Amino acid sequence: MIDIRQLRYFVAVAETLHFGRAAERLHVTQPPLSRQVAALEQELGVRLIERHSRRAVLTPAGARFLEDARQIIAALDRACRDARAWQSGDLGELTIGFMMHAAYSSVPLLTRRFATAHPDVTLHLRETLPMMLADGVMEGRFDAAIGFDPGTRRGLATSPLYREPLAAVVPSDHHLASAIALTPDQLAGERFILSPADVTPTLRRAILGWLAAPPAILLETQLQQTIVSLVGEGLGVAIVPESLRRLAMTSVRFVPLIDAPMVEQLLMVRPDARNPALTHLRAIADSLQPA
């Protein structure tokens, strides 16, 4: 049976057209080199090289076989490199779920650093609702996820990724739009647009904990971007993560809060996950100090 060593020996002879120089290139002695090439020819039943006293000459069949042998060796070398790269996490794929407003904060930072450090790992980013992230990781739909604290979940590990204050968002023509900072009393009596408690429980608790009294809730909607857009239409006010300021909507104003509550985004993974690239993702996440 033909083995890869025979192919490498043949290619060395075919490229140097000299058994002695081929042996030097391969760091072997000439007799075993000659025996391996002869064994290859015997296995094929084809003369590949004409031997002369001072040189070797490829036969027409040998010239053709050289092209194919090079491709076989290159494919094998590539397969070996890829297997090692997959094992080390430097080649592969990662699917990362994230709550949509994280696209204005942690997601660009993390993905930019990861893509720079590991360009051969393909990232698949999947936006979804916050309450679906932990289950997505646990059920294997995501290798990792970025979201608010999901609470204690057996088999789920979390690490801090990004920290930011909440801010009020009001219509640009609102009487509070020019305020330097707001207190809970100043927002009393305003009609609020919030995310449902079952969608973003962590965020909802932070908002209600800061307000002086339960707010008058006009609307509930799932996405923070939608909340900001509805505020821009003059339908009410809201308290959202400060990073949504990057939406750059001219119809709203973001106003800081006095003693603003902080919300944290976490990276969620399964400790028993087998994707080697996760090791690199977690290392980069750990290197990012929550802002």
DAFEN-V173941 format. One record per residue. N is the residue number from 1. OMEGA is omega in whole degrees, 0 to 359 (NA if undefined). NEAR is the number of other C-alpha atoms within 12 Angstrom. Layout:
# DAFEN-V173941
((N,OMEGA,NEAR) (N,OMEGA,NEAR))
This chain:
# DAFEN-V173941
((1,180,13) (2,176,21) (3,187,19) (4,180,22) (5,178,24) (6,178,30) (7,180,35) (8,179,31) (9,179,43) (10,181,45) (11,179,39) (12,178,35) (13,182,37) (14,182,36) (15,179,26) (16,185,23) (17,180,28) (18,183,29) (19,181,38) (20,180,26) (21,177,23) (22,178,29) (23,178,29) (24,180,18) (25,184,20) (26,181,22) (27,174,15) (28,175,20) (29,187,18) (30,183,22) (31,179,16) (32,176,21) (33,181,31) (34,181,26) (35,181,20) (36,179,30) (37,178,38) (38,179,27) (39,178,24) (40,179,30) (41,179,26) (42,179,17) (43,180,17) (44,187,19) (45,185,13) (46,173,21) (47,182,24) (48,187,32) (49,172,34) (50,181,25) (51,173,20) (52,186,12) (53,184,11) (54,184,13) (55,175,19) (56,182,26) (57,178,24) (58,170,28) (59,175,19) (60,177,16) (61,179,21) (62,179,30) (63,178,24) (64,182,19) (65,179,25) (66,180,27) (67,181,20) (68,181,18) (69,177,30) (70,180,23) (71,179,18) (72,180,22) (73,179,24) (74,180,18) (75,179,15) (76,179,19) (77,179,16) (78,179,14) (79,179,15) (80,178,14) (81,182,16) (82,180,19) (83,179,17) (84,181,16) (85,176,21) (86,182,25) (87,181,19) (88,181,21) (89,180,29) (90,176,29) (91,179,27) (92,183,27) (93,173,28) (94,174,39) (95,185,29) (96,174,36) (97,179,38) (98,174,39) (99,197,36) (100,183,35) (101,175,35) (102,176,44) (103,180,31) (104,183,24) (105,190,32) (106,187,36) (107,178,37) (108,182,20) (109,182,24) (110,183,37) (111,178,32) (112,180,19) (113,180,22) (114,182,31) (115,178,26) (116,183,19) (117,185,20) (118,187,28) (119,182,21) (120,174,20) (121,181,28) (122,179,22) (123,173,29) (124,182,21) (125,184,26) (126,177,27) (127,177,25) (128,181,29) (129,185,30) (130,186,38) (131,180,32) (132,188,28) (133,183,41) (134,178,39) (135,179,27) (136,177,31) (137,183,37) (138,183,26) (139,175,18) (140,177,25) (141,177,24) (142,170,33) (143,179,41) (144,179,46) (145,179,53) (146,181,50) (147,176,47) (148,180,41) (149,181,33) (150,186,34) (151,181,19) (152,178,11) (153,179,18) (154,180,17) (155,179,19) (156,178,29) (157,180,27) (158,175,31) (159,181,32) (160,182,30) (161,185,34) (162,182,35) (163,182,27) (164,178,30) (165,170,32) (166,179,37) (167,174,37) (168,173,48) (169,184,51) (170,175,41) (171,184,32) (172,178,26) (173,180,20) (174,183,25) (175,177,18) (176,186,26) (177,182,26) (178,181,19) (179,178,22) (180,177,16) (181,186,23) (182,173,28) (183,177,23) (184,182,27) (185,181,17) (186,179,23) (187,179,36) (188,180,22) (189,178,18) (190,176,30) (191,187,24) (192,170,36) (193,186,37) (194,168,41) (195,177,34) (196,182,26) (197,182,19) (198,178,19) (199,180,26) (200,183,36) (201,180,25) (202,180,29) (203,181,38) (204,179,32) (205,180,25) (206,180,28) (207,182,37) (208,178,29) (209,181,21) (210,183,29) (211,183,31) (212,182,15) (213,177,18) (214,184,20) (215,170,28) (216,185,20) (217,179,23) (218,184,22) (219,168,21) (220,177,28) (221,194,25) (222,190,28) (223,179,29) (224,178,39) (225,178,34) (226,178,25) (227,180,36) (228,180,45) (229,179,31) (230,174,30) (231,179,39) (232,177,29) (233,177,22) (234,185,26) (235,181,27) (236,177,33) (237,181,43) (238,170,49) (239,187,49) (240,173,45) (241,187,46) (242,183,36) (243,178,35) (244,172,35) (245,182,32) (246,172,19) (247,176,26) (248,177,18) (249,182,22) (250,183,20) (251,180,23) (252,173,35) (253,174,37) (254,183,39) (255,179,35) (256,177,31) (257,172,31) (258,183,22) (259,184,18) (260,174,27) (261,179,30) (262,174,30) (263,186,33) (264,172,32) (265,183,41) (266,170,40) (267,181,44) (268,177,43) (269,170,43) (270,180,30) (271,181,23) (272,180,18) (273,188,24) (274,179,18) (275,184,28) (276,182,26) (277,178,35) (278,178,37) (279,179,27) (280,180,31) (281,181,41) (282,179,35) (283,179,22) (284,178,27) (285,180,33) (286,181,19) (287,180,19) (288,177,25) (289,178,20) (290,186,23) (291,NA,19))
